[in-house]
Amino acid sequence: CLNDSSALNLELLGGQAPFEVQWMGTDLTNDTILQPISYASDTLEYHVTVTDACGFSRIDSITINVGSLPVSNLQASSTILCDGEWSELTVNPIYDVIWDDNSTEDSLVVSPQITTTYHVQTTNNYGCHSIDSIQIIFNVPVYRTQLIHKCFGESYSIGNHTYALNGTYIDTLTGISNCDSIITTELTFQEEIDSEIQQIGLTLVADVGGTGYQWVNCTNGNSPITGAT
């Protein structure tokens, strides 16, 4: 097969030692020994001439057939999965295959719970093997709880929902590769500020409940009164 090597085994019978060996052909480790190694990258015919001590010569030849490697063309119906989803891995159906789990079908259905690399070995009619791989990415969904505080009269939006009352809300959001995220929102709205004023003699008193105060002059465009806080 392509990228393999092969020893050319020359056996001598008869003749008078010592012998002189001469190979003709490319991609040999040594062209003057009995058993050179061929690293042929394509089908090649090698010729060898053997000459004994008496000057007699004989010629022989051998052909090394180099088979191409299979191209598996490994593909996946989806390379990014969410929890509970699956992907079908397929290869060129003209080859014999072996997957990581030793199954031999043309396809393999996988549903990993972590990012996983899958391998397949394919074999063609020359008996040549090749190995291909593909990574299936597993996206972990997000589970999160958040505390949200809003002022009176406001609202809070998440996903396709808008909330205006105190409560605990659970929303499913679509994230990367359609993987759902579960968000729990504990929502609290502040009470409305009591803006009523009482007059006690010449003193104006705001009802207790605010965290800050600023008195204004209503006859002057509601301008703040300096120091009246």
Stockholm file with secondary structure:
# STOCKHOLM 1.0

chainA/1-229         CLNDSSALNLELLGGQAPFEVQWMGTDLTNDTILQPISYASDTLEYHVTVTDACGFSRIDSITINVGSLPVSNLQASSTILCDGEWSELTVNPIYDVIWDDNSTEDSLVVSPQITTTYHVQTTNNYGCHSIDSIQIIFNVPVYRTQLIHKCFGESYSIGNHTYALNGTYIDTLTGISNCDSIITTELTFQEEIDSEIQQIGLTLVADVGGTGYQWVNCTNGNSPITGAT
#=GR chainA/1-229 SS CTTCCEECCCCCCSSCSSCEEEEECSSBSCTTSSSCEECCSSCEEEEEEEECTTSCEEEEEEEECCCCCCCCCCEESCSEECTTCCEEEECCTTSEEEETTSCCSSEEEECCSSCEEEEEEEECTTCCEEEEEEEEEECCCCEEEEEEEECTTCCEEETTEEECSSEEEEEEEECGGGCEEEEEEEEEECCCCCCCEEEETTEEEECTTCSCCCCEEGGGTTEECTTCC
#=GC SS_cons         CTTCCEECCCCCCSSCSSCEEEEECSSBSCTTSSSCEECCSSCEEEEEEEECTTSCEEEEEEEECCCCCCCCCCEESCSEECTTCCEEEECCTTSEEEETTSCCSSEEEECCSSCEEEEEEEECTTCCEEEEEEEEEECCCCEEEEEEEECTTCCEEETTEEECSSEEEEEEEECGGGCEEEEEEEEEECCCCCCCEEEETTEEEECTTCSCCCCEEGGGTTEECTTCC
//
